[in-house]
Amino acid sequence: MAEMDDVYKIGLIILLIGCASALALWDPRSLLDVTSRIEIKTDSNVAVELNVSSLNWGVLEPGQNKSLGLLISNTGNVVAQLIVKTQKWEPREAEQFLNLTWDLGYSALDVGNNVAVTLTLHVSPMIKNITAFSFEIVINAVKE
């Protein structure tokens, strides 16, 4: 019976070592908490509206891509040309590891029309030492 207790103890020790090793390999910095605020900048005679003012990208991992949608409406009386850019990265180093794209390209939005846009955030597999970040997405709407 004592031999069985020793085998049980050895098995338990091996299990605990395995769990400790798995925890040592897991890096909490591999999870990134991401948010971004969206802002519209327009010419004086262009009126464009969004259905959201911020995006919560959730928790992302290095090498992951995440897509979110938004709706843009031209509420003005002239055709609007839409251009997207990013700014105000926090921390600043995050910008070198992330890339934002959208599926609209350089496109015109007719008066009274809406367009559904998909924004995709690409996270570099090389990102490190960053666990949370934020940035602003600016959509410039100018008269075509």
C-alpha positions in Angstrom: 0.0 0.0 0.0 2.9 2.4 0.7 4.1 1.8 -2.8 0.8 3.0 -4.2 1.0 6.1 -2.1 4.5 6.8 -3.5 3.2 6.3 -7.1 0.3 8.6 -6.4 2.6 11.2 -5.0 5.0 11.0 -7.9 2.1 11.3 -10.4 0.8 14.3 -8.5 4.2 15.9 -8.6 4.5 15.3 -12.3 1.1 16.9 -12.9 2.0 20.0 -10.8 5.3 20.4 -12.7 3.4 20.2 -16.0 0.9 22.9 -14.9 3.7 25.1 -13.6 5.5 24.7 -16.9 2.4 25.6 -18.9 1.9 28.7 -16.8 5.5 29.7 -17.2 5.1 29.5 -21.0 1.9 31.5 -21.1 2.7 35.2 -21.5 -0.1 37.5 -20.4 1.5 40.2 -22.7 0.3 38.1 -25.6 -3.2 39.4 -25.1 -3.9 43.0 -26.2 -6.8 45.0 -25.1 -7.7 47.5 -27.9 -10.1 50.4 -28.2 -10.4 53.3 -30.7 -12.4 56.4 -31.0 -13.8 57.5 -34.4 -13.9 61.1 -35.5 -15.3 62.6 -38.7 -13.6 65.7 -40.1 -15.5 67.5 -42.9 -15.3 70.5 -45.1 -17.8 73.3 -44.2 -20.3 72.2 -46.8 -20.1 68.4 -46.2 -22.2 66.6 -43.7 -21.4 63.0 -42.9 -22.6 60.9 -39.9 -21.4 57.6 -38.3 -23.5 55.0 -36.5 -20.8 54.7 -33.8 -18.3 57.0 -32.1 -15.9 54.3 -30.8 -14.9 50.7 -31.5 -14.0 48.1 -29.0 -11.7 45.6 -30.8 -11.7 43.3 -27.7 -8.8 41.2 -26.8 -6.4 40.4 -29.7 -3.4 38.1 -30.0 -0.2 38.8 -31.9 -0.7 37.9 -35.6 -4.5 38.2 -35.4 -6.7 40.3 -37.6 -10.1 41.6 -36.5 -12.8 43.2 -38.5 -15.6 45.5 -37.3 -18.3 47.3 -39.4 -19.7 50.7 -39.3 -22.2 52.7 -41.3 -21.5 56.1 -42.8 -24.3 58.3 -44.0 -24.0 61.4 -46.3 -26.6 63.8 -44.7 -25.3 66.8 -46.6 -26.1 68.2 -50.0 -22.8 67.5 -51.8 -21.0 64.3 -52.8 -18.4 63.4 -50.1 -15.0 61.8 -50.7 -14.0 59.6 -47.8 -10.4 59.0 -46.6 -9.4 57.1 -43.4 -6.3 57.6 -41.3 -5.2 56.9 -37.7 -3.7 59.1 -35.0 -3.1 59.6 -31.3 -1.7 56.1 -30.6 -1.3 55.2 -26.9 1.3 54.0 -26.3 3.0 55.5 -29.4 5.1 52.4 -30.0 1.9 50.4 -30.8 1.6 52.1 -34.2 4.6 50.3 -35.6 2.9 46.9 -34.9 -0.6 47.6 -36.1 -2.2 48.5 -39.4 -5.8 49.6 -40.0 -7.4 49.1 -43.4 -10.9 49.4 -44.7 -12.7 48.0 -47.7 -14.0 51.3 -49.0 -10.7 52.6 -50.5 -10.8 56.1 -51.8 -14.5 56.4 -52.6 -17.3 58.9 -53.1 -20.5 58.9 -51.0 -23.5 60.3 -52.9 -26.0 62.7 -51.2 -28.5 60.8 -49.1 -26.7 57.5 -49.4 -25.3 55.2 -46.7 -22.3 52.9 -47.0 -21.4 49.9 -44.8 -17.6 49.9 -44.2 -15.5 47.1 -42.7 -12.4 48.2 -40.8 -9.8 45.6 -40.2 -7.1 45.8 -37.6 -3.9 43.8 -38.4 -1.7 43.0 -35.4 1.9 42.1 -36.2 3.1 38.7 -34.8 6.2 40.7 -33.7 4.4 42.9 -31.3 5.9 42.8 -27.8 5.8 44.7 -24.5 2.4 46.2 -25.2 -0.7 44.9 -23.4 -3.3 47.6 -24.0 -3.5 50.5 -26.5 -5.8 52.9 -28.1 -5.9 55.1 -31.1 -8.2 57.4 -33.0 -9.6 56.7 -36.4 -10.2 59.8 -38.4 -12.5 59.7 -41.5 -12.0 62.8 -43.6 -15.0 63.7 -45.7 -14.3 66.3 -48.3 -16.3 67.7 -51.2 -15.7 65.8 -54.4 
